[in-house]
Amino acid sequence: MKKIISVLLSLLMIISITGCVVNEEPEIIEDDAILGKPSSESSSGIPEIIQSSSESSSVSESSGSESSETSSESKTESSSSSSSSKTESSSSSLSSSSSSSSVNSSESSSAISSSESSESSSSEEKPIENTYSPSGETKAVWISYLEYQSILQGKSKSQFTSNIKTMFSKLAEDGFNTVFVHVRSHSDAMYDSDIFPWSVYCTGTEGKDPGFDPLEIMVSEAHSADLKIEAWINPYRIKGSSDTSKISKSSPAYEWLDTGKVIVLDNKIYYNPADEEVIDLIVSGVEEVVRNYDVDGIHFDDYFYPTTAESFDKEYYKEYKNSGGKLDLASWRRQNVNTLIKKVYAAIKAINSSCRFGVSPTGNMDQNYNTHYCDVNTWVTSKGYVDYICPQIYFGFNNKSRPYLDVLSEFGSMITRSDVELIVGLAAYKAGAEDTYAGDNGKKEWINNNDILARQIVAAREENNYSGFALYRYDSLYNPASGVKNAVRAECENLFEIM
């Protein structure tokens, strides 16, 4: 017996010295997305990968913008001059990485070079802690006018109904409970309106009746799928180009051409936020939706003032000063936006007190306050402005100038009213892609990790006034570009684990 024990001890010493005890090599999985074959998964909890009509769609707009990086991220980061003191390492298990891909091999376990180690990537999977979903948590997805180009434009009533029903069913099955659907992206209507023309995204021609009411169908199908539905509106944007001939003659913008109410700037067309009739128009449009459709909320995007140029509303500000106004230009502009927000809130509650009103500002407070002139702090600390804010925190944990945890804390600590909630807007469109403006440590973060969205939600659940999250956008999750399909699949797998 002593000899046996001696032999065993010797063997253990040899194994320890030579390092023969190793983890079992991960199974090599052939992924349909990598092999270029259609995915047959439909019940695994991972979204079925559907070939998009435009493979660039997943990064073509950031919550209402024609360009995802210029609307929210690139402007946000280029205008931010200070880096936060917090780092990803301070977030304990929330900011530790799990495996960098859903397809592993013995080589992939050691594929992260020393130059990438600073990005906190790790081949060892670490469990995400505190994965409970709070009661009443909003789990939302944005569906933008970009999705309408493939599911609505030029389609019959039955085709659109089938398309939107399929989308809503997928979302409900995967655990989401809310959709933010575009009903007015460019001074238009995805519904039968007495104020705004039919959207170009209904038929391909602005003002042309599609023969059915898309919003009516969406409200019905959403509620049938046990989803809440909020009507998403861009208040001031008219056109993404300067071609005024594209504006329908039935549009209020057409009647106001060549007046100060409509302004052409940098090859785009906007309503003037300083004009009282413009404010009344936007409020009337909101009232029309709330009065005629059983929507659960009204959702505004981050488009407010499009420029800081003094010339934009020069004559209106001059008139204000001549009438005895005391505010400087920036404060006056913020007052104009605040007037709109307060009037919209009051109008909604007068019709349906249970209908929510929320705004989704950019994730950069300096940009909000000094570029878009939206005074988010007033909205979340004063009565009668919003029921929630949904800041677009489209940054990774390692973002150089806007690390996620710092921005999350900034917005969470800003809210002082118990009746104002925080819904965190997250960038599903970045999964598997290079984050160009994130700095050296954050550039590859969305490539080297497949659980960022899940960890961001878990972290957000610890914040004051947190009530949910929203992912931008549907196609980024369910119709991703071919180059990131596998990464999105892995990201979704981790995401659904904590939902």
Order of alpha helices (4+ residues) and beta strands (2+ residues): alpha-alpha-alpha-beta-alpha-alpha-beta-alpha-alpha-beta-beta-alpha-beta-beta-alpha-beta-alpha-alpha-beta-alpha-alpha-beta-alpha-beta-alpha-alpha-beta-alpha-alpha
